[in-house]
């Protein structure tokens, strides 16, 4: 029975990266005991098939390509079972320029390539709110909108 669970985990990991937490959830759905799940996952980690650090890097890169801000990425990666230290180490390794990512997000949404003349206050607030909803901090959002 354990070999079928092991081959299932290999199948999953051959398609994309998974965090340890996600794999535990998958095994729980298949009604595998927690003890057996931990043994299987420890084997995968030892053999190099699963790594939370590698998952965090792939996940952060994917979120950055979607122009998501740090707050939104943090919230999503916590749901995947990655701890804060791993997340922060991954972001520092990637050396992200949040102002540039926010500017790219702003340009994609509003098709504005040059800084605009003074926008009405309510329009500015709406655009800042949009960037904050995408996960960027207030200071970065205000800087981008102007």
C-alpha positions in Angstrom: 0.0 0.0 0.0 2.8 2.4 0.8 4.4 2.0 -2.6 1.1 3.2 -4.3 1.2 6.3 -2.0 4.8 6.8 -2.8 4.2 6.6 -6.6 1.3 9.0 -6.2 3.6 11.5 -4.5 6.2 11.1 -7.3 3.5 11.6 -9.9 2.4 14.9 -8.1 5.9 16.2 -7.8 6.7 15.3 -11.4 4.1 17.8 -12.5 4.9 20.8 -10.3 6.5 21.8 -6.9 4.4 21.2 -3.8 5.0 22.3 -0.2 5.2 19.6 2.5 1.9 20.9 3.9 0.1 20.5 0.5 1.4 16.9 0.2 0.2 16.1 3.7 -3.2 17.4 2.7 -3.2 15.2 -0.4 -2.3 12.2 1.6 -4.9 13.0 4.2 -7.5 13.0 1.4 -6.4 9.5 0.5 -6.8 8.5 4.2 -3.2 7.8 4.8 -2.2 7.8 8.5 -0.2 10.9 9.7 2.7 8.7 10.8 3.0 7.0 7.4 2.6 10.3 5.6 5.5 11.8 7.6 7.7 8.8 6.8 6.9 9.1 3.1 7.5 12.9 3.0 10.8 12.5 5.0 12.0 10.1 2.3 11.1 12.5 -0.5 12.9 15.4 1.3 16.0 13.2 1.9 16.1 12.1 -1.8 15.7 15.7 -3.0 12.3 15.3 -4.6 10.6 17.8 -2.2 11.9 21.1 -0.8 9.9 23.9 0.8 12.7 26.3 -0.1 12.4 25.4 -3.8 8.6 25.5 -3.6 8.8 29.0 -2.1 11.1 30.3 -4.8 8.9 28.9 -7.6 5.7 30.2 -6.0 7.2 33.7 -5.4 8.4 33.9 -9.0 5.0 32.9 -10.3 3.3 35.5 -8.1 5.8 38.2 -9.1 5.1 37.4 -12.8 1.4 38.0 -12.0 2.5 41.4 -10.6 1.4 40.7 -7.0 2.6 42.7 -4.1 4.5 41.3 -1.0 1.5 41.4 1.3 -0.6 39.3 -1.1 2.2 36.9 -1.8 2.8 36.5 1.9 -0.8 35.7 2.6 -1.0 33.1 -0.2 2.3 31.4 0.7 1.2 31.1 4.4 -1.8 29.1 3.2 0.6 26.8 1.4 2.3 26.0 4.7 5.5 27.9 4.2 6.9 29.6 7.3 7.8 33.3 7.5 11.6 32.8 7.6 11.6 30.8 4.4 9.4 33.4 2.7 11.7 36.3 3.8 14.8 34.4 2.8 13.3 33.7 -0.6 12.4 37.3 -1.2 15.8 38.6 -0.1 17.4 36.1 -2.5 15.2 37.3 -5.4 16.1 41.0 -4.7 12.7 42.3 -5.7 12.3 46.0 -6.6 8.7 46.5 -5.2 8.4 50.0 -6.7 9.0 48.6 -10.2 6.6 45.7 -9.7 4.0 48.1 -8.5 4.6 50.4 -11.4 4.3 47.5 -13.8 1.0 46.5 -12.2 -0.2 50.1 -12.4 0.7 50.4 -16.1 -1.0 47.1 -16.9 -4.2 48.2 -15.2 -4.4 51.8 -16.3 -2.3 51.9 -19.5 -0.5 54.9 -18.2 3.2 55.0 -19.3 4.1 58.6 -18.3 3.4 60.3 -15.0 0.1 62.0 -15.2 -0.7 65.6 -14.4 -2.4 66.1 -11.1 -5.2 63.5 -10.9 -8.4 64.3 -9.0 -8.2 63.2 -5.3 -10.9 60.6 -5.7 -9.2 59.0 -8.7 -5.9 58.9 -6.9 -7.5 57.2 -3.9 -9.2 54.6 -6.2 -5.9 53.8 -7.9 -4.0 53.6 -4.6 -6.7 51.3 -3.2 -6.3 49.1 -6.2 -2.5 48.7 -5.7 -3.0 48.0 -2.0 -5.5 45.3 -2.9 -2.8 43.8 -5.1 -0.6 43.5 -2.1 1.6 46.6 -2.3 2.2 48.8 0.8 0.7 52.3 1.1 4.0 54.1 0.6 4.8 52.2 -2.6 1.3 52.7 -3.9 1.3 56.4 -3.2 4.7 56.8 -4.9 3.6 55.0 -8.0 0.3 56.9 -8.4 1.9 60.2 -7.6 
